[in-house]
Amino acid sequence: MKITWHEEPFHSGEIYHLWQYLYDLKLSGVILQVYMNHSNDKKLKDFIDNLLEHGYEEEHGKIEFILKEIGVRLPPAPPDRPHVDVKDIPAGARMNDDEISRLILDELRQKMIQCSYLISLLTNESIIELFAHFHTHKINEMNKLILLIKENGWYIQPPTHVK
């Protein structure tokens, strides 16, 4: 997706929210790296790796490009986490794959809400379209993750209401 926008200036709210979204993406990327270290499941690790590479890094690059183009200082980035073998993490400190999958699902939901909020706030059509693209991507990733959760038996059915 090519990013273009008109010569109209961004208002301060747009700049703040773009900056904040990028900052949140940087933090989320590090958290996903930690989850990858804790995971034992090959499919979940592949999902996380794909999410980082094709989701977060893509969004990161596009938002960073916009902020640089308009002359806004970029938010700081936490250092990447080194790869750690899951066996080196003490059992009491290790997260389980079902917990990791639910935390990632919550992260995707939160990012979808953030995208929806930005779509409602922004006035630049190209940037609105960009966040609509991000939103759609998150829906697709959520669907893949929900399927993975169900396939692995990690899905916990909420109570059903029967009269």
N, C-alpha and C positions, 0 to 999 in steps of 0.2 A: 504494500500500500504506500503510495507516494504521498508525502506530506506537503501540502501547499496551503497558503493562506493569503488573504488580501493584505493590502497595506494598512488596514485599520489597526490601531494600537490595541493591545490587550489592556483590560482594566485591572486594577490592583488585585481584585478578588481572583481573577483568572490566573494571574501570575502566582499568587500565593498557593492556590490549589494545585496548579501544575507542579510547583516546587515541592509541596507537601506529598503529592502522589509519588513523585520520583524518590523522595526520601523514604517513604513507606516501602516502595519497591526494593530499594537497596537493603533495608532491614529484613524484609521478607525473604530476599534471596539468601541471606546468611542463615536465616532460620531453616530454610529448605535444605541447605547444606548440612546443618546439624541433623535434621530428620533423616537425610540420606545416610549419615554415619550410623544412626541408630537402627536402621531398618535391616531385617534379615531377608525380606521377601524380594526376589529378583524383579517381579513385575512392578512392585511398588517403587523400587529403586529406579527402574526404567521410566516410570510415570513421573517421578520427581525430576529426574535428569531432563526429560523432555519438557516438562513444565518450566524448568529453569532456562533451558536453551531456547525454546520456541515461544515461550510466553513472557517471562519476566525480563530476559535479556533484550528481546525485541521491543517491548514496551519501554524499557529503560533507555534504549538507544534513541527511540523516537522522541520521547519527552525531553531527554538531554539535548538532542539536536534543536528542538524548539527553543528551549531556555537559552542555549548558547547563541542562537540566531538573534534573539531579542536582547541579548546582553545581560542576562540574569546569572548571578553567581550560583554555581551548582551546590546542592546539599552535600555534606560529607558522607563518605561511604565507610561502613565498618569493614575491617579486614576480612578477606575470605577465610573460611575455616578449612584447615587441612583435612585430608582424608584420614579417617581413623577406622581401623578394623573393629567391627561390632564386638568381637571377642575381647577387645581391650577396654571396653566400657563395663564397669562393675555392674553386676546384676541389679542391684538396688537403685542404680542411677540410670539404667537403660529404659528407654520407652519401647513399648510393644508396637508391632505393626498396626494393629487395630486402632490404637491410640493415635499414632502418627497419621493414619488415613483420615481420622475424624478431625484432627487439628488442621490438616491441609484442606479438608472440605470446608471447615469454618473460615479459613483464610480466603478461599475462593469466594465464598458468600460475602465476606466483608469487602473484598475488592469489587465484587459486582455492585454492591450498594454504593461504594465510592464512585464507581463509573457512572451509575445512574444519577447520583447527586451532581456530578460534574456535567453530565449531559444537560441537566436542568438548569445549571448555573451559567454555563458558557454561552457566549453570543457569536463566536466565530464558527461558521458552518463546517469548515474543514476539521477543526479540532473536535467539534461535536461528533462528526463522522468517525474520527479516530477513536474516541472513547466508546462509541457504539460498536466499533470493531473489537475493541478490547473486551467489552461486555459480552459480545457473542462468543468470543474465544473462551472466556471463563465458563460460560454455559456449557460449551462443548467439553471442556476439561472436567467440569463437575460431573457430567454424564458418564464420562469414561471412568472417573474415580468411583462413582456410585456403583457402577457395574463391577469394578474390581473389588469393592467392599463386599458386595453380595456374593461374588464368585468365591471369595476366600472365607465366607462364613462370619465376617466381622459385623454384619448388619444386625442391629438389635431392633426388633420390631417394637414400636411404641404400643402401649395398651390400646386395644380396640374397644370402642364403646358399643355395648350390646344392651338393649332395653329388655 
